[in-house]
Amino acid sequence: MTGKFIKFFTPFVRVMPEIKAPQREVSFKEKLLWTVVALVIYLIMSNIPLFGVDVTESTDYYYWLRVILASQRGTLTELGIGPIVTAGLIMQLLLGSKIIKVDMSDPYDRSMFSGSQKVFAMFLTIFNIVAYILGGAFGDLNVTNGTFVFLQLFLAGIVIILLDELLQKGWGIGSGVSLFIAAGVAGQIFWNLFSFIAAEDGLARGVVVGFFQALGDPSYNVADFIFRGNRLPSLFGGITTLIIFLIVIWFESTRVEIPLAYKGYRGFKGKYPMKLLYVSNIPVILVNALYANFLFFGQMLAGPNSALRGQGFDFLIDLIGRFDDIPAGGAAGNYLVPNYGLLYFLTPPQGLDQLIADPLRAIIYLIFFIFLCVMLGRVWVDVSGLAPRDIAQQIIDSGMQIPGFRSSDKIIERILKRYIPTLVILNGIIIAVMSFFADSLGALTSGTGLLIAIGIVHQYSESLAKEMAAMQYPGMRSFLGMD
């Protein structure tokens, strides 16, 4: 079964374009250069509109997935990193749950696994493009326009996959997936801070620009700028964003350390660090992906343009949801926000005014959100190699043991079970509450996007610190796990 699964992708792996791993040591400056080049290419693609598509009069049914997928409506990055993330998640689940068995210590198996993942991402790209076109995401397209759209998104998908591979193979820093998500969220925050475009209250949309305009306008009450309505960025939202950023960074830096000692060398000791946010922001990503899919299908079934409406059972359809049509701004068309029904309780309050207006909805949403974050966090630990049994085996394989205990994976597993389940529960509660307050208090981007970006920025800061240390002290590369 396993061999057949990997071998199925072998002919496609051979013909897929590939970025070769560097055969020499790549300097820090060169890695930084390639990282910037990959980011610039992606940003340029995010601003090139699709030829033959007019999205200004259409509804963006995928609006709730945009942050997670780092995609831009109606551009070459319409699909974003969706196929890469989905392929990686599915392959990781198959590997972690032992449905497929790949020896990651074998270079051939490892290369075939990564190649199969890339081919799978390409298949998903084609599937998503066809689904978008047939599902009417770009309106009614004739055969010619549909073909042009397919080719544009297909070629863009290949470029995005290669950009991600460029960084992951060692030419750059981090991964393309993390870089593009962080750039998208940073762009949203920058826009909400410094946009000059006028908003409904007569001031600029950007918090910084609007604040100085309010100070210079004698007829405007500056106190009103602290809490702006109509989903506009506010001074309170900017302060909320900064506070949540600092809190999450502190949680990311907090660790529980298990003392270790080498079995063969007396006196050599170490520690196994476990972060307080043990699975980081993975649970909130999974829950929001689940919610986004519910919202997508809910819009199909109960949206204002649903074919089921007007058939005599609108009351039952309204139990799924009723929607407000919200303009997305610019040339991005509009999107739907539920205001009634089940889907209403699957979306967080968008701002302090909505939180105060309907606190029951906020409480119900938060309870379900925390529950799902904890449960999906536990599932992710079991399938991704982070369970106590997996960590215990890693410690034994590395030739270490916990001082004062016999060198046995069962004993180490029993000790780790005192910590890891508790850390997973705390992780789920903390990130769920942080994401909820980011949305409800009007942060400058979505709660999910903010948490993802903070986690990525923290990872990049650690990677940059390692790269700079290795550049100054080349002998430390093995110690830092970079060889």
C-alpha positions in Angstrom: 0.0 0.0 0.0 2.7 2.4 1.0 5.0 1.6 -1.9 2.2 1.9 -4.4 1.1 5.3 -3.0 4.6 6.8 -3.4 5.2 5.0 -6.7 2.0 6.5 -8.1 3.6 9.9 -8.0 7.0 8.8 -9.4 6.4 9.5 -13.1 5.0 13.0 -12.2 7.9 13.7 -9.9 10.4 13.1 -12.8 8.7 15.7 -15.1 8.0 18.3 -12.4 10.2 21.4 -12.5 12.5 21.3 -9.5 14.8 23.7 -7.5 18.1 21.9 -6.9 19.4 22.1 -3.3 22.6 24.1 -3.1 25.8 22.1 -3.4 27.8 24.7 -1.4 27.3 26.7 1.7 24.9 29.6 1.0 25.9 32.8 2.9 23.5 34.6 5.1 23.4 37.6 2.8 22.6 35.4 -0.2 19.8 33.7 1.7 18.4 37.1 2.7 18.6 38.2 -1.0 16.8 35.2 -2.3 14.1 35.5 0.4 13.5 39.1 -0.6 13.4 38.2 -4.3 10.8 35.5 -3.6 8.7 37.9 -1.5 8.8 40.6 -4.2 7.8 38.2 -6.9 4.8 37.0 -4.8 3.8 40.6 -4.1 4.0 41.5 -7.7 1.8 38.5 -8.6 -0.7 39.6 -5.9 -1.2 42.9 -7.8 -1.6 41.5 -11.3 -5.3 41.1 -12.1 -6.5 38.0 -14.0 -7.1 38.7 -17.6 -10.7 38.1 -18.7 -12.2 38.4 -15.2 -14.3 41.1 -13.7 -14.8 40.6 -9.9 -16.3 44.0 -9.1 -19.9 42.7 -9.5 -19.3 39.3 -7.9 -19.4 37.9 -4.4 -16.3 36.6 -2.8 -17.4 33.3 -1.3 -13.8 32.5 -0.2 -13.3 35.8 1.7 -13.0 33.9 5.1 -10.2 31.8 3.7 -8.0 34.7 2.3 -5.9 35.2 5.4 -5.0 31.5 5.9 -4.3 31.1 2.1 -2.4 34.4 1.7 -4.5 35.0 -1.5 -5.7 38.1 -3.2 -9.1 38.3 -4.9 -9.0 38.4 -8.7 -5.2 38.3 -9.1 -2.6 35.7 -10.0 -2.5 34.7 -6.3 -6.3 33.9 -6.3 -5.4 30.4 -5.0 -2.6 31.6 -2.8 -0.8 28.9 -0.9 -3.9 26.8 -0.5 -2.8 23.8 -2.6 0.6 23.8 -0.9 -0.8 23.9 2.6 -3.6 21.3 1.8 -1.1 18.9 0.2 1.3 19.3 3.1 -1.4 18.8 5.7 -2.8 15.7 4.1 0.7 14.1 3.5 1.6 14.9 7.1 -1.6 13.3 8.4 -1.0 10.2 6.3 2.6 9.9 7.5 1.9 10.7 11.1 -1.0 8.3 11.3 1.2 5.5 9.8 -1.1 5.1 6.8 1.9 5.5 4.7 5.4 4.6 5.9 8.3 6.6 4.7 11.8 6.3 6.1 12.8 10.0 6.5 16.4 9.0 7.3 16.7 7.5 3.8 17.6 10.2 1.3 15.6 8.5 -1.5 12.5 8.0 0.5 12.7 11.6 1.8 13.1 13.0 -1.7 10.3 10.9 -3.0 8.0 12.1 -0.2 8.8 15.8 -0.8 8.4 15.3 -4.6 5.1 13.5 -4.1 3.9 16.3 -1.9 4.8 18.8 -4.6 3.0 16.8 -7.3 0.0 16.5 -5.0 0.0 20.3 -4.6 -0.1 20.6 -8.4 -3.0 18.2 -8.7 -4.9 20.3 -6.1 -4.1 23.5 -8.0 -5.7 22.0 -11.1 -8.7 20.8 -9.1 -9.2 24.1 -7.4 -9.0 26.1 -10.6 -11.6 23.9 -12.3 -13.8 24.1 -9.2 -13.5 27.9 -9.1 -14.4 28.2 -12.8 -17.3 25.8 -12.8 -18.6 27.1 -9.4 -18.9 30.6 -10.9 -16.3 32.3 -8.6 -15.4 34.5 -11.6 -18.9 35.0 -12.9 -20.0 33.6 -16.2 -17.0 32.8 -18.4 -17.1 31.7 -22.0 -14.7 28.9 -23.2 -12.0 31.3 -24.3 -11.9 33.4 -21.1 -12.2 30.2 -19.0 -9.2 28.7 -20.8 -7.2 32.0 -20.3 -8.1 32.0 -16.6 -7.1 28.3 -16.2 -3.7 28.9 -17.8 -3.0 32.0 -15.8 -3.8 30.3 -12.5 -2.0 27.1 -13.4 1.3 28.9 -14.3 1.0 31.1 -11.2 0.5 27.9 -9.1 3.7 26.4 -10.5 5.6 29.6 -9.7 4.3 29.7 -6.1 5.2 26.1 -5.5 8.7 26.8 -6.9 9.1 29.9 -4.8 8.3 27.9 -1.7 10.7 25.1 -2.7 13.4 27.7 -3.4 13.3 28.8 0.3 12.9 25.3 1.8 15.8 23.8 -0.2 18.2 26.1 1.6 18.5 29.1 -0.8 16.4 31.3 1.5 15.3 31.6 5.1 12.2 29.8 6.4 9.5 28.7 3.9 7.4 30.4 1.3 4.2 29.5 3.0 5.2 31.3 6.2 6.7 34.3 4.4 3.7 34.9 2.2 1.2 34.7 5.1 3.2 37.0 7.2 3.6 39.5 4.3 -0.2 39.4 3.7 -1.0 40.1 7.3 1.7 42.8 7.6 0.2 44.4 4.5 -3.3 44.5 6.1 -1.9 46.1 9.2 0.1 48.6 7.3 -2.9 49.5 5.2 -5.1 50.0 8.3 -2.4 52.2 9.9 -1.4 54.5 7.0 -4.2 54.4 4.4 -5.1 57.9 3.0 -8.4 56.8 1.5 -11.4 58.6 3.1 -13.7 56.5 5.2 -17.4 56.9 6.1 -16.6 59.2 9.0 -14.8 61.7 6.8 -11.3 60.8 8.0 -8.7 58.7 6.4 -9.1 55.0 6.9 -5.6 54.6 8.3 -5.4 55.0 12.1 -2.2 57.1 12.1 -3.3 59.4 9.2 -6.9 59.6 10.5 -5.7 60.5 14.1 -3.7 63.5 12.9 -6.5 64.6 10.7 -8.9 64.4 13.7 -6.4 66.5 15.8 -6.3 69.2 13.1 -10.1 69.3 12.6 -11.8 71.5 15.3 -15.2 70.2 14.4 -14.3 66.6 15.0 -14.4 65.1 18.5 -11.1 63.2 18.9 -12.7 60.9 21.5 -14.9 59.5 18.8 -11.7 58.3 17.0 -10.8 55.9 19.8 -13.8 53.6 19.0 -14.8 54.0 15.3 -17.8 52.1 14.1 -18.6 50.5 10.7 -15.7 48.1 11.0 -13.2 51.0 10.6 -9.7 50.7 12.1 -9.6 52.6 15.4 -7.0 53.8 17.9 -8.3 51.2 20.4 -7.8 48.5 17.7 -4.2 49.6 17.1 -3.5 49.4 20.9 -5.2 46.0 21.0 -3.0 44.7 18.2 0.2 45.8 20.0 -0.9 44.3 23.3 -1.8 40.9 21.8 1.5 40.9 19.9 3.5 41.3 23.1 1.4 38.8 25.0 1.7 36.1 22.4 5.4 36.7 22.0 5.8 36.2 25.8 3.8 32.9 25.6 5.9 31.7 22.6 9.1 32.3 24.6 7.9 30.5 27.7 9.1 26.9 28.0 8.9 23.8 30.3 12.3 22.1 30.3 12.8 18.4 31.0 16.4 17.6 32.3 18.3 15.1 30.3 21.7 13.3 30.6 23.7 11.3 28.1 23.8 7.6 28.8 27.3 6.9 27.6 29.0 10.0 29.0 28.9 10.8 32.7 28.5 14.5 33.4 27.1 15.5 30.0 23.7 17.0 30.6 21.0 18.7 28.5 17.4 19.8 28.5 14.4 19.0 26.3 12.4 22.3 26.0 8.7 22.2 25.5 7.0 25.5 24.6 4.0 26.6 26.6 2.3 27.0 23.2 3.2 23.4 22.4 1.5 23.2 19.0 1.7 27.0 18.4 -1.1 28.4 16.2 -1.9 25.1 14.4 -5.3 24.5 16.2 -6.6 28.0 15.5 -5.6 27.6 11.8 -7.4 24.2 11.6 -10.5 25.5 13.4 -10.7 28.6 11.2 -10.3 26.5 8.1 -13.1 24.3 9.3 -15.3 27.4 10.0 -14.4 28.9 6.6 -15.6 25.7 4.8 -18.9 25.8 6.8 -19.3 29.4 5.8 -18.5 28.7 2.2 -21.1 25.9 1.9 -23.5 27.9 4.0 -23.3 30.8 1.5 -24.0 28.3 -1.3 -27.1 26.9 0.4 -28.5 30.0 2.3 -26.9 33.0 0.5 -29.1 35.7 -1.1 -28.4 34.1 -4.5 -29.1 30.6 -3.5 -31.4 28.6 -5.8 -33.1 27.2 -2.6 -34.5 30.6 -1.6 -38.1 31.4 -2.7 -39.1 27.7 -2.8 -41.4 28.0 0.2 -39.0 26.9 3.0 -37.0 30.0 3.6 -37.6 29.7 7.3 -35.6 26.5 7.4 -32.8 28.0 5.2 -32.6 31.0 7.6 -31.7 28.5 10.4 -28.5 28.0 8.5 -27.9 31.7 8.1 -29.0 35.1 6.7 -26.3 37.4 5.3 -25.4 41.0 5.0 -23.8 42.1 1.7 -20.6 44.0 2.7 -18.4 45.8 0.1 -14.8 44.6 0.2 -13.5 47.9 -1.1 -11.6 48.7 -4.2 -12.2 46.3 -7.1 -12.6 43.2 -4.9 -16.4 43.0 -5.2 -18.2 42.2 -1.9 -18.5 39.4 0.7 -21.2 38.0 2.9 -21.4 38.3 6.7 -24.0 36.2 8.6 -26.4 38.1 10.8 -28.7 35.2 11.8 -28.8 31.4 12.1 -26.2 28.8 12.9 -23.4 30.5 10.9 -23.9 33.7 12.9 -22.6 31.8 15.9 -19.6 30.5 14.0 -18.2 34.0 13.3 -16.7 36.2 16.0 -18.0 39.7 16.8 -16.3 42.1 14.4 -15.5 45.0 16.8 -16.4 46.2 20.2 -19.8 47.5 19.2 -20.9 44.0 18.0 -19.5 42.4 21.2 -21.6 44.8 23.4 -24.7 44.5 21.2 -24.9 40.7 21.4 -22.7 39.2 24.3 -24.6 35.9 24.2 -23.4 35.3 20.6 -19.8 36.1 21.8 -20.0 33.7 24.7 -21.4 30.8 22.6 -18.7 31.4 19.9 -15.9 31.5 22.4 -17.0 28.3 24.2 -17.2 26.4 20.9 -13.9 28.0 19.6 -12.0 27.0 22.7 -13.4 23.4 22.7 -12.5 22.9 19.0 -9.0 24.4 19.4 -8.3 22.0 22.3 -9.7 18.9 20.5 -8.0 19.6 17.2 -4.8 20.4 19.0 -4.9 16.9 20.6 -5.5 15.3 17.2 -2.6 17.2 15.7 -0.3 16.1 18.5 -1.2 12.4 17.8 -0.7 12.6 14.0 2.3 14.9 13.7 4.9 13.1 15.8 4.5 15.3 18.9 2.8 12.8 21.2 4.6 11.6 24.4 5.4 8.2 22.8 7.0 9.9 19.8 9.1 12.3 21.9 10.1 9.5 24.3 11.4 7.5 21.3 13.3 10.5 20.0 15.0 11.0 23.3 16.0 7.3 23.5 17.3 7.3 19.9 19.5 10.4 20.7 21.2 8.4 23.4 19.8 10.4 26.3 17.7 9.7 29.4 16.0 11.5 32.3 18.4 11.5 35.3 17.2 9.3 38.2 15.1 7.1 35.9 15.8 3.9 34.0 16.5 4.3 30.3 13.2 3.1 28.9 10.9 4.8 26.4 7.8 3.7 28.5 9.1 5.5 31.6 10.0 8.6 29.7 6.6 8.5 28.0 4.9 8.3 31.4 6.8 11.3 32.6 6.0 13.3 29.4 2.3 12.5 29.8 2.4 14.7 33.0 3.2 17.7 30.8 2.2 17.4 27.2 -1.6 16.9 27.6 -1.8 19.9 29.9 0.3 22.0 27.6 -2.0 21.1 24.6 -5.1 22.2 26.6 -3.4 25.5 27.8 -2.3 26.1 24.2 -5.8 25.7 22.8 -7.3 28.0 25.5 -4.7 30.7 25.1 -4.7 31.0 21.4 -8.5 30.8 21.2 -8.9 33.6 23.7 -6.3 35.7 22.0 -7.9 35.2 18.6 -11.3 36.0 20.0 -10.2 39.3 21.6 -8.3 40.3 18.5 -11.5 40.0 16.5 -13.9 41.4 19.1 -11.8 44.4 20.1 -11.2 45.5 16.5 -7.5 44.6 16.0 -6.0 45.8 12.7 -6.3 42.4 11.1 -8.2 39.2 11.9 -7.5 37.3 15.0 -6.3 34.2 13.1 -4.1 36.3 10.8 -2.6 38.1 13.7 -1.7 34.9 15.6 -0.3 33.3 12.5 1.8 36.3 11.7 3.1 36.6 15.3 4.1 32.9 15.3 5.8 33.3 11.9 7.7 36.5 13.0 8.9 34.7 16.1 10.1 31.7 14.1 11.9 34.0 11.6 13.6 35.9 14.4 15.0 32.6 15.8 16.1 31.5 12.3 17.8 34.9 11.7 19.5 34.7 15.0 20.8 31.2 14.1 22.0 32.3 10.7 23.8 35.3 12.1 25.5 33.2 14.8 26.5 30.6 12.2 27.9 33.4 10.0 30.1 34.7 12.8 31.0 31.3 14.3 31.0 28.7 11.5 32.0 26.0 14.0 28.6 26.3 15.7 26.6 25.2 12.6 26.3 21.5 13.8 25.5 22.6 17.3 22.7 24.8 16.0 21.3 22.0 13.9 22.1 23.7 10.5 24.1 20.9 8.9 
